[in-house]
Amino acid sequence: MSGHSKWATIKRQKGKTDAARANVFTKIGRELAVAVKAGGPDPNNNPRLRDVIAKARAANMPNDNITRSIKKASGEDGNVSYDAITYEGYGSNGVAMIVETLTDNKNRTAAAVRHIFDKCGGSLGTTNCVSYMFESKGVVTVAAQKGDDEEEIMMLALEQGADDFDTGEDEYYISTAPSALDTVREGLEKAGRTILSAEVRQIPSSTVDVDEDTAAKIRRMLDMFDDDDDVQNVYHNANLPDEDDE
């Protein structure tokens, strides 16, 4: 088992400003729409939708927003279709980047992603140019509870089929094979654990150290991707130092 919390830093997390919250809600709204299209509007019969709802609640998305997004996707209040498109490329100094998007306009999204790569000293690459440097992993984020015994939580996760267990400040990160994600999540739910999120992420096989100038350019790129409503997730293999340490 790993001895440090790597899962929390795989994806960029922005500060909780009002603008950032609105941006997060827009992105989650799209995830809700895609989940409903794939498996229907009933979370009891749609594990993917149940996972996105848990993610929405963990982000403090109002229940009205969640309900409205589900109704819209199920045809009760309009009908917008989103395509999932993944882009690969290189950030400053060859840092490997994977950008996952959900879009209703492919040309707009492609142009925006290319612009961000160019603006931040990187370059948009071809399909599979960096994906071989990453491994798909299911990651279940579980809320910590007062009085938890971490050893017991770890054993519970392993019994459900988890591969790895890690701890954060207020949560646990449990990794699985993508095919085992639903089984592990359901097992933890039945054991009374609160699931904050359950999703497949792209985990770099190894990371590369970067200097301050490169780190600044990568952070700028991540911020720009965060601000784009079409971009859902961004993964990279840079070992970025804590900003407080720079």
C-alpha positions as a Markdown table, in Angstrom:
| # | Residue | x | y | z |
|---|---|---|---|---|
| 1 | Met | 0.0 | 0.0 | 0.0 |
| 2 | Ser | 1.2 | 3.5 | -0.8 |
| 3 | Gly | 2.5 | 5.7 | 1.9 |
| 4 | His | 1.4 | 9.1 | 0.6 |
| 5 | Ser | -1.8 | 10.6 | -0.8 |
| 6 | Lys | -1.2 | 10.6 | -4.6 |
| 7 | Trp | -4.8 | 10.2 | -5.6 |
| 8 | Ala | -5.8 | 13.6 | -4.3 |
| 9 | Thr | -3.3 | 15.4 | -6.6 |
| 10 | Ile | -4.0 | 13.5 | -9.8 |
| 11 | Lys | -6.6 | 16.0 | -11.0 |
| 12 | Arg | -6.4 | 19.7 | -10.6 |
| 13 | Gln | -8.7 | 21.1 | -7.9 |
| 14 | Lys | -9.5 | 24.9 | -7.9 |
| 15 | Gly | -10.2 | 27.1 | -5.0 |
| 16 | Lys | -13.8 | 27.3 | -3.8 |
| 17 | Thr | -14.6 | 30.7 | -5.2 |
| 18 | Asp | -18.2 | 31.4 | -6.4 |
| 19 | Ala | -17.0 | 31.4 | -10.0 |
| 20 | Ala | -15.1 | 28.1 | -9.5 |
| 21 | Arg | -18.2 | 26.5 | -7.9 |
| 22 | Ala | -20.4 | 27.6 | -10.8 |
| 23 | Asn | -17.9 | 26.2 | -13.2 |
| 24 | Val | -17.8 | 22.9 | -11.3 |
| 25 | Phe | -21.6 | 22.7 | -11.3 |
| 26 | Thr | -21.7 | 23.2 | -15.1 |
| 27 | Lys | -19.2 | 20.3 | -15.6 |
| 28 | Ile | -21.0 | 18.0 | -13.2 |
| 29 | Gly | -24.3 | 18.9 | -14.9 |
| 30 | Arg | -22.9 | 17.5 | -18.2 |
| 31 | Glu | -21.7 | 14.4 | -16.4 |
| 32 | Leu | -25.3 | 13.9 | -15.1 |
| 33 | Ala | -26.7 | 14.3 | -18.6 |
| 34 | Val | -24.3 | 11.7 | -20.0 |
| 35 | Ala | -25.0 | 9.3 | -17.2 |
| 36 | Val | -28.8 | 9.6 | -17.7 |
| 37 | Lys | -28.5 | 9.1 | -21.5 |
| 38 | Ala | -26.4 | 6.0 | -20.9 |
| 39 | Gly | -28.5 | 4.3 | -18.2 |
| 40 | Gly | -31.7 | 6.2 | -17.5 |
| 41 | Pro | -32.8 | 8.7 | -14.9 |
| 42 | Asp | -33.3 | 6.3 | -11.9 |
| 43 | Pro | -30.1 | 6.2 | -9.8 |
| 44 | Asn | -31.2 | 2.9 | -8.2 |
| 45 | Asn | -30.9 | 1.3 | -11.6 |
| 46 | Asn | -28.0 | 3.4 | -12.9 |
| 47 | Pro | -24.7 | 3.0 | -11.0 |
| 48 | Arg | -23.0 | 5.6 | -13.2 |
| 49 | Leu | -25.7 | 8.2 | -12.4 |
| 50 | Arg | -25.5 | 7.3 | -8.7 |
| 51 | Asp | -21.7 | 8.0 | -8.7 |
| 52 | Val | -22.2 | 11.4 | -10.4 |
| 53 | Ile | -24.9 | 12.3 | -7.9 |
| 54 | Ala | -22.5 | 11.5 | -5.1 |
| 55 | Lys | -19.8 | 13.6 | -6.7 |
| 56 | Ala | -22.3 | 16.5 | -7.1 |
| 57 | Arg | -23.3 | 16.4 | -3.5 |
| 58 | Ala | -19.6 | 16.2 | -2.4 |
| 59 | Ala | -19.1 | 19.4 | -4.4 |
| 60 | Asn | -22.1 | 21.0 | -2.6 |
| 61 | Met | -24.2 | 21.2 | -5.8 |
| 62 | Pro | -27.8 | 22.1 | -4.8 |
| 63 | Asn | -30.4 | 19.3 | -5.1 |
| 64 | Asp | -32.5 | 21.5 | -7.4 |
| 65 | Asn | -29.6 | 21.7 | -9.8 |
| 66 | Ile | -29.1 | 17.9 | -9.7 |
| 67 | Thr | -32.8 | 17.3 | -10.3 |
| 68 | Arg | -33.0 | 19.8 | -13.1 |
| 69 | Ser | -30.0 | 18.3 | -14.9 |
| 70 | Ile | -31.5 | 14.8 | -14.6 |
| 71 | Lys | -34.9 | 16.0 | -15.9 |
| 72 | Lys | -33.3 | 17.9 | -18.8 |
| 73 | Ala | -31.3 | 14.8 | -19.9 |
| 74 | Ser | -34.3 | 12.5 | -19.6 |
| 75 | Gly | -36.3 | 14.7 | -22.0 |
| 76 | Glu | -38.6 | 16.5 | -19.6 |
| 77 | Asp | -36.9 | 19.8 | -20.0 |
| 78 | Gly | -35.0 | 20.0 | -23.3 |
| 79 | Asn | -32.6 | 17.6 | -24.9 |
| 80 | Val | -28.8 | 18.3 | -25.3 |
| 81 | Ser | -26.4 | 15.6 | -26.4 |
| 82 | Tyr | -22.7 | 15.6 | -25.4 |
| 83 | Asp | -19.8 | 13.8 | -27.0 |
| 84 | Ala | -16.9 | 12.5 | -24.9 |
| 85 | Ile | -13.7 | 13.4 | -26.7 |
| 86 | Thr | -10.2 | 12.9 | -25.3 |
| 87 | Tyr | -7.2 | 15.0 | -26.4 |
| 88 | Glu | -3.5 | 14.2 | -25.8 |
| 89 | Gly | -0.5 | 16.4 | -26.0 |
| 90 | Tyr | 2.5 | 17.9 | -24.3 |
| 91 | Gly | 2.8 | 20.7 | -21.8 |
| 92 | Ser | 6.0 | 22.8 | -21.2 |
| 93 | Asn | 9.2 | 20.7 | -21.3 |
| 94 | Gly | 7.4 | 17.7 | -22.7 |
| 95 | Val | 5.0 | 17.0 | -19.7 |
| 96 | Ala | 2.5 | 14.5 | -20.8 |
| 97 | Met | -1.2 | 15.7 | -20.8 |
| 98 | Ile | -4.5 | 14.0 | -21.2 |
| 99 | Val | -7.6 | 16.2 | -21.5 |
| 100 | Glu | -11.1 | 14.7 | -21.2 |
| 101 | Thr | -14.0 | 16.7 | -22.6 |
| 102 | Leu | -17.8 | 16.6 | -22.9 |
| 103 | Thr | -19.0 | 18.8 | -25.7 |
| 104 | Asp | -22.0 | 19.8 | -27.8 |
| 105 | Asn | -19.7 | 21.4 | -30.4 |
| 106 | Lys | -16.6 | 19.5 | -31.4 |
| 107 | Asn | -15.1 | 22.2 | -33.5 |
| 108 | Arg | -15.3 | 24.8 | -30.7 |
| 109 | Thr | -13.7 | 22.4 | -28.2 |
| 110 | Ala | -10.9 | 21.3 | -30.5 |
| 111 | Ala | -10.0 | 24.9 | -31.2 |
| 112 | Ala | -10.1 | 25.9 | -27.5 |
| 113 | Val | -8.0 | 22.9 | -26.4 |
| 114 | Arg | -5.4 | 23.6 | -29.1 |
| 115 | His | -5.3 | 27.3 | -28.1 |
| 116 | Ile | -4.6 | 26.4 | -24.5 |
| 117 | Phe | -1.8 | 24.0 | -25.4 |
| 118 | Asp | -0.2 | 26.7 | -27.7 |
| 119 | Lys | -0.7 | 29.5 | -25.2 |
| 120 | Cys | 1.1 | 27.7 | -22.4 |
| 121 | Gly | 4.1 | 26.5 | -24.3 |
| 122 | Gly | 2.8 | 23.1 | -25.1 |
| 123 | Ser | 1.5 | 21.3 | -28.2 |
| 124 | Leu | -1.6 | 19.2 | -29.0 |
| 125 | Gly | -0.6 | 15.7 | -30.1 |
| 126 | Thr | -2.1 | 12.8 | -31.9 |
| 127 | Thr | -4.3 | 10.0 | -30.4 |
| 128 | Asn | -2.2 | 7.6 | -28.2 |
| 129 | Cys | 0.8 | 9.9 | -28.2 |
| 130 | Val | 1.0 | 9.9 | -24.4 |
| 131 | Ser | -1.8 | 7.6 | -23.2 |
| 132 | Tyr | 0.7 | 4.7 | -23.0 |
| 133 | Met | 2.3 | 6.6 | -20.1 |
| 134 | Phe | -0.9 | 6.4 | -18.0 |
| 135 | Glu | -3.0 | 3.5 | -16.6 |
| 136 | Ser | -6.7 | 3.6 | -16.2 |
| 137 | Lys | -7.7 | 3.0 | -12.6 |
| 138 | Gly | -11.0 | 3.1 | -10.8 |
| 139 | Val | -10.8 | 5.4 | -7.8 |
| 140 | Val | -13.4 | 5.4 | -5.0 |
| 141 | Thr | -13.2 | 8.4 | -2.6 |
| 142 | Val | -14.7 | 7.6 | 0.8 |
| 143 | Ala | -15.4 | 10.2 | 3.5 |
| 144 | Ala | -13.5 | 9.6 | 6.8 |
| 145 | Gln | -15.6 | 9.2 | 9.9 |
| 146 | Lys | -14.7 | 10.1 | 13.5 |
| 147 | Gly | -13.2 | 7.1 | 15.3 |
| 148 | Asp | -12.2 | 5.2 | 12.1 |
| 149 | Asp | -9.6 | 2.6 | 12.3 |
| 150 | Glu | -7.6 | 3.0 | 9.0 |
| 151 | Glu | -6.4 | -0.6 | 9.1 |
| 152 | Glu | -10.1 | -1.8 | 9.3 |
| 153 | Ile | -11.1 | 0.4 | 6.4 |
| 154 | Met | -8.2 | -0.8 | 4.3 |
| 155 | Met | -9.1 | -4.5 | 5.0 |
| 156 | Leu | -12.7 | -3.7 | 4.1 |
| 157 | Ala | -11.7 | -2.2 | 0.8 |
| 158 | Leu | -9.4 | -5.1 | 0.0 |
| 159 | Glu | -12.2 | -7.6 | 0.8 |
| 160 | Gln | -14.4 | -5.8 | -1.8 |
| 161 | Gly | -11.7 | -6.3 | -4.4 |
| 162 | Ala | -9.6 | -3.1 | -4.1 |
| 163 | Asp | -6.0 | -2.9 | -5.3 |
| 164 | Asp | -4.7 | 0.0 | -3.3 |
| 165 | Phe | -5.6 | 2.2 | -0.3 |
| 166 | Asp | -4.4 | 5.6 | 0.6 |
| 167 | Thr | -5.4 | 8.3 | 3.0 |
| 168 | Gly | -6.1 | 12.1 | 2.7 |
| 169 | Glu | -7.0 | 14.7 | 5.3 |
| 170 | Asp | -10.7 | 13.9 | 5.4 |
| 171 | Glu | -11.1 | 11.0 | 3.0 |
| 172 | Tyr | -9.7 | 7.7 | 1.9 |
| 173 | Tyr | -8.7 | 6.9 | -1.7 |
| 174 | Ile | -9.3 | 3.3 | -2.8 |
| 175 | Ser | -8.1 | 2.2 | -6.2 |
| 176 | Thr | -9.4 | -0.7 | -8.3 |
| 177 | Ala | -9.4 | -2.2 | -11.7 |
| 178 | Pro | -11.9 | -0.2 | -13.8 |
| 179 | Ser | -14.0 | -3.4 | -14.2 |
| 180 | Ala | -14.2 | -3.7 | -10.3 |
| 181 | Leu | -15.2 | -0.1 | -9.6 |
| 182 | Asp | -19.0 | -0.7 | -9.3 |
| 183 | Thr | -18.5 | -3.8 | -7.1 |
| 184 | Val | -16.1 | -2.1 | -4.7 |
| 185 | Arg | -18.3 | 1.0 | -4.4 |
| 186 | Glu | -21.4 | -1.0 | -3.8 |
| 187 | Gly | -19.6 | -3.1 | -1.1 |
| 188 | Leu | -18.4 | 0.0 | 0.7 |
| 189 | Glu | -21.9 | 1.5 | 0.5 |
| 190 | Lys | -23.4 | -1.6 | 2.0 |
| 191 | Ala | -20.9 | -1.4 | 4.8 |
| 192 | Gly | -22.2 | 2.1 | 5.7 |
| 193 | Arg | -19.4 | 4.2 | 4.1 |
| 194 | Thr | -20.2 | 7.5 | 2.5 |
| 195 | Ile | -19.0 | 7.6 | -1.1 |
| 196 | Leu | -17.8 | 11.0 | -2.2 |
| 197 | Ser | -16.9 | 9.9 | -5.8 |
| 198 | Ala | -16.3 | 6.8 | -7.8 |
| 199 | Glu | -14.8 | 7.2 | -11.2 |
| 200 | Val | -12.1 | 6.0 | -13.7 |
| 201 | Arg | -9.0 | 8.2 | -13.7 |
| 202 | Gln | -5.8 | 8.2 | -15.8 |
| 203 | Ile | -2.9 | 7.6 | -13.4 |
| 204 | Pro | 0.7 | 8.3 | -14.7 |
| 205 | Ser | 2.9 | 5.2 | -14.6 |
| 206 | Ser | 5.7 | 7.6 | -13.4 |
| 207 | Thr | 6.1 | 11.3 | -12.8 |
| 208 | Val | 8.7 | 13.8 | -13.9 |
| 209 | Asp | 10.2 | 16.5 | -11.7 |
| 210 | Val | 9.9 | 20.0 | -13.2 |
| 211 | Asp | 11.6 | 23.4 | -12.5 |
| 212 | Glu | 9.7 | 26.4 | -11.3 |
| 213 | Asp | 9.3 | 27.9 | -14.7 |
| 214 | Thr | 7.8 | 24.7 | -16.1 |
| 215 | Ala | 5.6 | 24.3 | -13.0 |
| 216 | Ala | 4.2 | 27.8 | -13.5 |
| 217 | Lys | 3.4 | 27.1 | -17.1 |
| 218 | Ile | 1.7 | 23.8 | -16.3 |
| 219 | Arg | -0.4 | 25.5 | -13.5 |
| 220 | Arg | -1.4 | 28.2 | -16.0 |
| 221 | Met | -2.5 | 25.5 | -18.5 |
| 222 | Leu | -4.5 | 23.7 | -15.8 |
| 223 | Asp | -6.2 | 26.9 | -14.7 |
| 224 | Met | -7.2 | 27.6 | -18.3 |
| 225 | Phe | -8.5 | 24.1 | -18.8 |
| 226 | Asp | -10.5 | 24.5 | -15.5 |
| 227 | Asp | -12.1 | 27.6 | -16.8 |
| 228 | Asp | -13.3 | 25.8 | -20.0 |
| 229 | Asp | -16.8 | 24.4 | -19.5 |
| 230 | Asp | -16.1 | 21.6 | -22.1 |
| 231 | Val | -13.1 | 20.2 | -20.2 |
| 232 | Gln | -14.0 | 17.6 | -17.5 |
| 233 | Asn | -10.7 | 16.2 | -16.4 |
| 234 | Val | -7.0 | 16.9 | -17.0 |
| 235 | Tyr | -4.3 | 14.4 | -16.1 |
| 236 | His | -0.5 | 15.0 | -16.4 |
| 237 | Asn | 2.7 | 13.3 | -15.2 |
| 238 | Ala | 4.4 | 16.4 | -13.8 |
| 239 | Asn | 5.5 | 16.2 | -10.2 |
| 240 | Leu | 4.4 | 19.7 | -9.2 |
| 241 | Pro | 5.8 | 21.1 | -6.0 |
| 242 | Asp | 3.4 | 22.6 | -3.5 |
| 243 | Glu | 3.0 | 26.3 | -4.3 |
| 244 | Asp | 3.8 | 27.2 | -0.7 |
| 245 | Asp | 7.2 | 25.5 | -1.1 |
| 246 | Glu | 8.2 | 27.5 | -4.2 |
